[in-house]
Amino acid sequence: MLLFAAWVVDYVDRTVINFALPDIGGDLGLDHTQQGLLISVFFLAYAIVQVPGGLLADRYGALRVGTIGLIAWSVFTGLTAVAWSFAVLLSVRFLFGLVQGVFPAAAIKALAERSEPEQRTTATGWTNSSNAVGILAAAIISGILLPTVGWRMMFALISVLGVAVILAWRRWMPEPLPQDRTPVDAQAEAADRRAVLLSPALLGYAAIFFGYDVLVWGVTAWTPTFLQEERGLSQTMVAIAAVPSTLAAAAGVVLGARFSDRLGGRPRVIVVPAMAFTAIMLFVLPRVQPFPLFVLVGTVMSLAAGMAFMPAFAVPLRALCSAYMGAASGVIIFGGQLAGVLSPLVFGVVTDHVSYTTAFETMAVGPLLSIAAALLVPQTAEAFRAKVARRAGAVVLTKESLA
């Protein structure tokens, strides 16, 4: 629950800009490409620090690194409110991405330290269902605040949300479980960590997450603007449209996590059908004219796409010990955030030069990449360990495998 709350604040702070883009663009005189760049520059910074952030969490502690990141990103959320030009706002978004980027790997490591390997995917799925809840909260907040106080005051107000989370962490966060690894010397541990991080098996899971986030960040970033510009909807109606799809995405994340644990991993069983269906829906969604039907199609698509989230983490979560989870999670998350750099910008460029419909269709590249990667990666913790063991010693494995 504590990590869930922190993730909700994370997603509120990063995604309210999606709903504010039309107002920001009008205020600062920005075209679609510049608006897309505001989204992409955040993800560029966010991606850069994923692996370093995971290494810091492994070295200095997940909660310490996560807390520092939460404080810093709250500051930059507030500073967004005072940006007076495109260049200044671009700089603030880049710095915001840097400081928020240390949080995801730290959060996954914190949960891994407090859960057993066979339960981690389900637990992480429940925690990460907060992503959709955060997007929903961002839609509601923006729907209320943008028409009343404007985008600048909105960013100033939401910057205080992180304070409550920090206080809750300090009061209620439980202690980690006993460490699930055997002691080794520092040199051997560093060598094993490098081997794991460069393992093709782990990079394959990063590729699954890359494909998933091409879809998520391209469509999530631009759907509010699409509905306002192409369908003439108000901010309030855009917020209402976001409710069922974001709840469906949260349900999909939880279901995908639960199925992954029940299947012992096996991402192809979940990712292939879920992403194939999602790719088809990307050709249907922009052509749907009746607003209720658009919401229905978007909701079903979000449910299917959400199911592919946790399979990108399931096998590594089961196979690796928590001491290595920060850096390993950082590698996978880096794949997703790299997609966040590219897809909003590509969507904006395609919209400027072709159309919104073609931009939606272009995002289908992401699900297809996820399908290809899911077919190639090791399907179980045992197969993953066998791949990694060729590059690293047994220290990186779970106590279950050591037994």
N, C-alpha and C positions, 0 to 999 in steps of 0.2 A: 504493500500500500504506500509506503514511504517513497519507494522508487517510482511507483506509478505517478504519484503527485509531482515528483521532480520532472518526469518525462512530459507530463501535461504542460507544465510551465515552459519547458524546453520548446514544445511544439507551438504553443501560443505565441511565444516571443519570436519564433522564426517564421511563422506562416501568416501572421496578420498582415504582413506586407503584400501577400498575394491579393487580399481583398482591398488593400489600399492603393494598389498600383494605378487604377484609373485616376484617383484623386492626386496622387503624387505626380503622375505623368502630366496631368493638366496644370498643376501648380508650378512644376519645374520645366514644362515644355519638352517632355520626353516622348520619343517614338517607341514602337513596340520593341525594337532591337535594344534600345537603351533600358527599357523596363525589364526585358529578359536578362540583361547583363547584371542588373541589381540582384536578381535571384542567383545567377550563376556565380558571381564573385563571392557570395557568401559560401557556396558549396566548394569553390576552389580552395578558400582558406580552411574550411571545415575538413576537406579531404586531406590537405597537407598535414594536419596535426593528428590524424587518426592513429597511425602507428606510433609516433612519438608520445601521444597521449596515453596509449596502452602501455608503453614501456614505463612511463612515469607512474602509472597506477600500479604496475607490478613492483616498482622499486620503492615508492614512497607511500603506498596505500591507496586503495580505491576511494574511500570516503574523503580523505584529505584532498586528493586531486579533484574529485567531483565537486566538493564544496567550493574550492577556489574557482573552478570554472563557472559554477552557478553565480557566485558573487560578481565575477568579471562580466559575464554576458548580460546580467541585469543592468550593469552600468552602461553598457553599449546600447542596450535597448532604449534606455532613457536618452542617450545622446542622439539617437536617430531623430528625435523630436526637434532638434535644433539645427539639423542639416539645411543649409541655405542654397545649395547648388548640387548638380548631378555629381561633380567630382567629390565633394565632401560626403555626400550620401554613399557613394561608391566606396570611399575609404572607410567609413563607419561600418558598412556592411561587411567589408573584408575583415576588419579587426574583430567584429562581432563573431564571424565564423571561426576565427582563430581561437578565441577563448571558449566558445561553446563546443568546439570540436574535441576538447579533452574529455567531455562528459560521457559519451556513449560507451566507450570501452571501459571506463571506470565503473559505470553503472552495471554493465554485464558482469564484470569481475566481482563487484560487490555482491551481486545475487549468486554467482557461482560459489563464492566463499561461504554462503549461507544455505546451500542446498546440495543434495546428493546428485551425482551424475545422471542417474536415471530419471530424475525429476526436473532437471534444469531446463529442458526445452519447454515443458508445460509452464513452469514458473516464469520463465522469460517471456513466453507468449502472453500470459496474463499481464505482465508488466508492460510489454510493448503494445498491447491493445490500447494503451494510453496515447499512442501516436494519433490514432483516429479521433480519440476523445479530445486531444489537444487541438486538432484541426477543427473539430466541431466547435469547441470553445472559442477558437479564433474567429470562426464564422459568426457566432452569436455576438461576441464582443464587438467585432467590427460592424456588424449590422446595427448595433445599438449606438456605438460611439462615433462612427464616421459621420453619420448624418447630423449628430448633435454637437459634438465638440471638435470634429476634424481629425485628420490623421496625426498631426503633431501631438495634440493632447492625448490621443489614444496611446501612442508609444510611451509617453511620460507616465501614464497611469499604470500600464501593465508592467512597467519596470520594477514595481514593488512586490510583485508576486513571489519572486525568489526568496524574499526575506522569511516568509512564513514556512517555506520548505526547509530552509536552513535550520530554523528553530525546532521544527519537528524532528529532523534528523538527529540533532543534538540531544533531544529528549528521549526518543523512542527507538532508535536504530539498534537492533540486536548485535551481539558479538558474532564473529565468524565461527564456523565449525572448525574442528581440528584439521590441520593442513593435510591434504591427500597426496603427499609425495614424500620420498625419502631424501634425507640430506645429501648434498653433493657439494663439491668445491665450486667456487664462483666461476672459474674458468670453464669448467665442464658445463655448468648451467648456461653460461652465455653462448657457448658453442651450440648446445642443444636448442636454445631459443632461436638462434639464427637459422638453424636447419628447419625448424618448424615453420618459421615465418616465410621462408623461401620455398617451402614444399609445394609442388604442383597440386597436391591434394587440397591444401588450404586455399591456394589461388583459384582453384576451380569453384570453391564455394563463394569466393569474392566475386567471381564472374556471374554466378546466379543472382547475387544481390545487386550487381551492376544492372543486369537486365531488368530486374524488378523495379529498381528506382528510376530507370529511364522512363518507364511508364508513370510511376507515382509522381515524380517531381515535375515532369513535363505537363501532365494533365492537371495535377493539383494546382500548379502555379498559374495556369492560364484559363481554367474553366470559369472562375469568377469574371474575368475580363471578357471572355467569350459571351457569357450570358448577358452581360451589360451592353456590349457593343453590337452583338449580332441579334440578340433576342429582345433587347430593350428592357431588361428587368432592373428593378431597383436593388439597392444594397440589401434591403430587408428580404426581398424574394430570393436573392442569391444565398443569403444565410439560411433561409428555410430549405432551399434546394440541397444544401450541404448536409442537413441533418440525417436523412435516411442513408445516404451513401457512406458517411463517416461511421455511423453505427454499424453498418454492414461490414465495413473494412475492419473494425475492431472485432466483430464476431468472426470474421475470416481469419484473423491473426490467431485468435484463441483456438479455433478449430484446427487450423494448420499445425499449431504447436502440439495439440493433444494427439492428433493423428500421427505426427512425427514420433512422439514418444511411444505410442502403441505399436507403430511399425518398426521401431528400433532405428529410425532414420529414414532410409530409402527415399530420398528426395524426388526421384523420378516419378514415383507413384502419385505424388501430389502436384509437383511443379508442372509436369507435362500437360495434364488435362486442364489445370487451372489457367496456365499461361496461354494455351492454345485458344481457349474460350475467350480470354481477355483480348487477345490480338484481333479476333473476329469482331468483338464488340467495339473496338476502336474505329472500325469502318462504319459501324451502324450509328454510334452515338451522335456524331455531328450532323447526321442527316435526319435525325428525329426532330420533328417540328412541334407537336403538342407538348407543352411543358410537363404535364404529369407523366407522359410516356418517357420523356427525356430523363426525368428523375428516376423512374423505374429501371430503365436500361443502365443508368449510371450506378444505381444501387446494386443491381445484380453483378455488374462488372466489378465493383469494389469488393463485394463478397468473395468472388473468385480470385481476384488479385491478392487480397489479404491472406488467403490460404498459402500463398507462395512465400510469404515473409520468413517465417521461422524455419522452414526446411533449409534455408541458406545458412543457418547456424546449428541445426539439430545435431548432426554427426560430430563436428568439432566440440560442441558442448558436452557430449557424452564421452568423447575419447580423451580429452586433455585435462590435466589437473588444473585447479584454480590458480595456481601460482603463475601459469602461463596464459591465463585466459584474457588478461588485459591486452597484451600484444597481439594474440591470435584474433581476438574480436576486432581489434583495430584494423587488421588487414582486411577482414571481410567488410567492415563498415566503410573502409576506404573505397572499396569497389562501388558501393552504393552512392557515396558522396561524389565520386568522380562522375557518375551519371547525373547527379544533381548539378554539376558544373555545366555539362553539355546540353542536357535535354531542354531546360527552360530557354536557353539562348537559341538553340536550333528551332524550337517551337516559334519563338518570336521572329526569327529571320524568315522561316518558311511562311509565316502569316503575312509578313510585310511584302514578300515577293510573290507568293502564290495565293494561299487562302487558309482560313482556319481549318477547313475540312481536310486539306492535304497535311496540315500540321498534326492533326489528331492521328491521321493514318501513318505518318512518319514515326510516331511513338511506338508502333507495332514492332519495330526493330528490337525493342527491349525485351518483350516476352519471348521472341524467337531466340534471342541470345540466352535467356534463362533456360529455355528448353534444351538447347544444345549443351550447355554446361551441366545441367542436371543429368543428362544421359551419360556424361563422361566421368563424373566424380565418383569416388568410393561411396558405396551406398549404405554402409554400416560402420559402426565404431571400430569393429574388428578389422575391416578392410582399410579404413583410414589409418589405424595404428600400424598396419603392415606396410602401408606406403611411407608413413613418416619414419618408421623404424629404420628404413634404409638410409635415412639422412641424420637421425638423431638417436640418442640413447633412451632407455626406458624411463628415465626420470620425468619426461614430459607426459607420461601416460597417467591414467587415473589409478587410484588404489585398487579399484575393481580389476583392472587389467593386470596390475602387479601381483595381485593374489592368484 
